[in-house]
Amino acid sequence: MLNDEICKLRDKLNKSIEQGDDYSVTYQLSVELDELIAKYYEDLKKKKKNKSMGDHAD
């Protein structure tokens, strides 16, 4: 599930920061996390839209 992927990548990013990994590694993890979060909200928006359309399908 997307939420699980976000949590795993967030943990990986936090460890990268704590360990003082190279900036490029931390940056790449951050970009990947941002993309997953954007996809999560996009999916959530679609679900809400589909649900509201179903509520009005009389």
Secondary structure, DSSP 8 states (H G I E B T S, - for coil): -HHHHHHHHHHHHHHHHHHT--HHHHHHHHHHHHHHHHHHHHHHHHHHHHHHHHHT--
